[in-house]
Amino acid sequence: MAMKILILSPKPVYPPKDGGAIAIFNLARGLAEIGNEVHILAMNTAKHRVKTQGLVDVQRLTLQYVDVDTNVSAWGGLVNIVFSRLPYTASRFKQPMYQQALVDLLKNRDFDIIQLEGPYLGFYIPLLRQISNAKVVIRAHNIEHEIWRRVAINERNLLKRWYYFNLANRIVKFERRMLMQSDALLPITDRDKQAFLQYGYKGPMETAPVGVDCIKKESMITHQRAVMFLGALDWAPNQEGLIWFVEQVWPRVLAQNPYIIFHVAGRNAPLWIQKRLATVRNVLFHGEVEKSSDFLEIADIMVVPILSGSGMRVKIIEAMAHGKVVITTTIGAEGIPVISGEHLLIADNPEVFAKYIMDLIGQSEKLETLSRNAVDFVQRVFDNETIARRVSDFYHQLLQAKG
């Protein structure tokens, strides 16, 4: 039986240009393609503003944007730290215009499931309880407080370090409270599922990772002397990891191969990042790319140097689906059941990271084997339709349960 599903998103999801948007849109598309009616109510944030809101070419999937401003400001952070106990990262998503659009929507349409993309949208749970009988589900893309705690550990500035630890402590309390108010939880990885159990969450749970569509090509490897990085450059863990790579890893690679090129792409790169990259030899900065799939054709090797963060790195799954060989860190590979040396390569120090890059450049057979293994792995574990059907079955069980 088809369900009516409302998805609340804290950001624009179409076109899906970044990991979060891909995670939200692909599951919504999958749920619609197997017969459910899906409506996405998304915040059209100033940070990710979509200027043209065209129709989504997916049957039974509709999309509605509400313009909001969730930008971070130093003054807003200061006021929050002094006068509020809420995490500043969460309080920005309490938006009157979005709330009014949600009320208007729920007064005119009935839904069986309301899926919140992340705990920050938990602000709206009391409202949902008042005007809807739908089951409320939180899809947790990561363990949010874990990101900030790891950023704090790596931060050298004592004031920033204190602030990040304070923020992490506020977030953990907020996350726990929001989860306990929901009817069910969709963690994005099994690792996160175990963490939520340790939180004390006892409600229904189903892991819902990012699903992708794999399209095999005759030859995925081009044997270019190039490496690439793709990621949102306004996200602290990406900034941290990229700078670590160009300062600690890239010089070691250039010492062995002075002609290799490092391609970097990502949206919202701050000026200091752009200036830093401009000083590094053999680095080409592309800025924001229109289609990640086109950029992924530029090299065979994708580096994902993540030193902090949480959840699942969607760009790893996307790159593997395109037959790219990924080199990442232990934290970067968290939540993805991969084996280093079989599906991708994991390195946590600069020497090994650089060695893996040069090994792949010099050993075409190893490069091609890892490429084939990557595609096979993603097709087996992250097929979008399979994940959507599993989530749909979970929702049916939730609706049939008493209470």
SVG drawing of the C-alpha trace seen along z (x, -y; Angstrom):
<svg xmlns="http://www.w3.org/2000/svg" viewBox="-7 -41 68 48">
<polyline fill="none" stroke="black" stroke-width="0.4" points="0.0,0.0 1.3,-3.4 2.1,-5.9 2.0,-9.7 5.4,-10.8 6.5,-14.4 10.2,-15.1 11.4,-18.2 14.8,-19.3 17.1,-22.0 18.6,-22.8 17.8,-22.8 18.0,-19.3 17.5,-19.8 19.7,-19.9 21.6,-17.6 25.0,-19.1 26.5,-18.1 26.5,-15.0 23.6,-16.1 21.4,-17.0 22.3,-13.7 21.4,-11.8 18.0,-13.5 17.0,-13.6 18.1,-10.1 16.0,-8.5 13.0,-10.7 13.3,-9.7 13.6,-6.1 10.6,-6.1 8.6,-7.8 9.8,-5.5 8.5,-2.4 5.0,-3.9 4.8,-6.3 3.7,-9.9 6.5,-12.0 6.5,-15.8 9.7,-17.6 9.4,-20.9 12.9,-22.3 14.5,-25.4 16.0,-27.5 18.9,-28.8 20.9,-31.9 24.0,-29.7 22.8,-27.2 20.2,-29.4 18.6,-27.9 17.4,-30.7 15.3,-28.7 12.9,-26.2 12.1,-23.9 10.0,-20.8 11.5,-17.6 11.3,-15.0 10.2,-12.2 6.6,-10.9 4.9,-11.2 7.6,-13.5 6.9,-17.1 9.2,-19.8 8.5,-23.0 11.1,-25.6 10.8,-28.3 13.4,-31.1 15.1,-31.5 18.4,-32.9 20.3,-30.5 23.7,-32.1 26.1,-32.0 27.2,-35.4 29.7,-36.2 27.1,-38.4 24.5,-35.6 26.9,-33.1 27.8,-35.5 24.2,-36.2 23.5,-32.5 26.4,-31.5 25.4,-34.1 21.6,-34.0 20.7,-30.5 21.3,-26.9 20.5,-25.7 23.3,-24.9 23.7,-27.8 24.0,-25.4 20.5,-24.2 18.7,-27.5 19.3,-28.9 16.8,-26.4 13.9,-27.7 12.4,-29.8 8.9,-31.5 8.4,-31.5 9.2,-27.8 6.9,-27.0 4.0,-28.9 4.5,-27.0 4.5,-23.7 1.3,-24.6 -0.4,-25.6 0.7,-22.4 -0.5,-20.1 -3.9,-21.9 -4.4,-21.0 -2.8,-17.6 -2.6,-14.4 0.5,-12.4 1.3,-9.0 5.0,-9.6 6.8,-12.9 10.6,-12.4 12.9,-15.0 16.3,-15.2 18.4,-15.7 17.7,-16.4 17.8,-20.2 14.3,-20.0 13.2,-18.6 12.1,-22.1 8.9,-21.4 7.9,-18.1 5.5,-19.7 3.8,-21.5 3.6,-18.3 1.9,-16.5 -0.7,-19.3 -1.9,-19.3 -0.9,-15.8 -1.4,-12.2 1.6,-11.1 4.4,-9.1 7.4,-11.4 10.8,-9.9 14.2,-11.5 16.8,-10.6 20.2,-11.1 22.9,-11.9 25.6,-11.8 26.2,-12.1 26.4,-15.9 28.1,-16.5 30.9,-14.1 31.8,-16.4 32.4,-19.4 34.1,-17.4 36.6,-16.2 37.1,-19.7 37.7,-20.9 40.4,-18.3 42.2,-19.3 41.9,-23.1 45.0,-24.9 43.3,-28.2 42.3,-27.9 39.2,-30.2 37.9,-28.4 38.7,-25.0 36.6,-26.0 33.7,-27.2 33.7,-24.0 33.7,-21.8 30.8,-23.9 28.9,-23.6 29.4,-19.8 28.1,-19.5 25.0,-21.5 24.4,-19.5 24.6,-16.1 21.8,-17.2 19.7,-18.6 20.2,-15.5 19.1,-13.2 16.0,-15.2 14.9,-15.4 15.5,-11.7 13.4,-10.8 10.4,-12.8 10.4,-10.9 8.4,-7.8 11.3,-6.2 14.9,-6.8 16.7,-6.3 20.5,-6.4 22.6,-6.6 25.1,-4.0 25.2,-0.9 27.9,-2.6 25.6,-5.5 22.8,-3.1 25.0,-1.6 25.8,-5.1 22.1,-6.0 21.4,-2.8 24.1,-3.9 22.2,-7.2 19.4,-5.2 17.2,-5.3 14.7,-2.4 12.4,-3.2 12.2,-1.5 15.3,-2.0 16.3,-1.1 19.6,-2.0 19.1,-4.1 22.4,-4.8 22.9,-7.0 21.7,-5.2 23.3,-5.7 22.7,-4.5 25.7,-2.7 26.3,-2.9 29.1,-0.6 31.2,-1.8 33.5,0.2 36.6,-1.5 36.5,-3.6 40.3,-4.1 42.0,-6.7 45.5,-6.5 45.9,-10.3 48.6,-11.6 46.1,-13.4 44.4,-13.4 41.2,-15.1 39.3,-16.4 35.6,-17.2 33.7,-18.6 31.9,-21.5 34.6,-24.0 32.5,-25.8 32.4,-22.7 35.1,-22.8 36.2,-19.1 36.7,-19.5 38.8,-22.7 40.9,-21.0 41.5,-17.9 42.3,-19.7 44.9,-22.0 46.4,-18.9 46.7,-17.2 48.3,-20.1 50.7,-20.8 51.6,-17.3 50.9,-14.9 51.1,-16.8 54.8,-17.9 55.8,-14.2 53.9,-13.3 55.5,-16.1 59.0,-15.1 58.5,-11.8 56.4,-13.0 56.8,-16.7 54.3,-16.6 51.2,-15.2 48.2,-17.6 45.8,-18.0 42.3,-19.1 40.2,-20.7 36.5,-21.5 33.9,-22.6 31.3,-25.3 31.6,-28.3 35.4,-28.2 36.4,-31.1 39.0,-33.5 41.7,-32.2 41.3,-28.7 41.5,-30.0 44.6,-32.0 46.3,-29.1 45.6,-26.8 47.0,-29.4 50.4,-29.1 50.7,-25.3 52.4,-24.0 50.4,-21.9 47.1,-22.6 44.1,-23.6 41.1,-25.1 37.9,-24.7 35.5,-26.3 31.9,-25.0 31.2,-22.5 27.8,-22.2 27.8,-18.4 29.9,-16.3 29.7,-13.4 31.5,-15.5 34.3,-16.5 34.8,-12.9 36.0,-12.2 39.0,-14.4 41.1,-11.9 41.2,-8.2 42.1,-8.9 39.9,-10.7 41.4,-11.8 39.1,-12.3 41.4,-13.5 39.0,-13.7 40.5,-14.2 37.2,-15.0 33.5,-14.7 30.9,-12.0 28.3,-10.0 28.9,-8.9 31.0,-10.6 28.6,-10.6 31.4,-11.7 33.2,-8.4 30.2,-6.4 29.6,-8.6 33.2,-8.4 33.3,-4.6 30.1,-4.3 31.9,-6.0 34.8,-3.6 37.2,-5.9 39.8,-4.7 39.4,-6.5 42.2,-7.2 40.8,-8.3 41.4,-8.2 39.9,-5.9 37.5,-8.7 36.7,-9.3 35.7,-5.6 33.6,-5.4 30.2,-4.0 31.1,-2.4 31.8,1.4 34.9,1.3 38.1,3.2 41.3,1.2 43.2,2.6 40.1,4.3 37.5,1.5 39.6,-1.6 42.7,-2.6 42.9,-4.0 45.9,-6.0 46.2,-8.1 49.6,-9.6 51.1,-11.7 53.8,-9.2 51.4,-6.3 48.9,-8.6 51.5,-9.8 52.9,-6.3 49.4,-5.1 49.0,-7.8 52.3,-7.0 51.6,-3.3 48.4,-3.8 50.0,-6.1 52.7,-3.5 50.7,-0.3 47.9,-0.3 46.7,3.3 46.2,2.3 44.3,-0.8 42.0,1.1 41.3,3.9 40.4,1.4 38.2,-0.5 36.2,2.7 35.9,3.7 34.6,0.3 31.8,0.4 30.8,4.0 30.8,3.0 28.5,0.0 26.1,1.9 25.9,4.6 25.6,2.4 24.3,-1.0 21.8,-0.4 19.2,-3.2 16.1,-1.1 17.0,1.6 17.5,-0.9 14.2,-2.7 12.3,0.6 13.8,1.4 12.8,-2.0 9.3,-1.7 8.9,1.7 10.0,0.2 7.5,-2.6 4.7,-0.1 5.6,1.8 5.7,-1.5 2.2,-2.4 0.8,1.0 2.3,1.0 0.0,0.1 0.4,-3.3"/>
</svg>
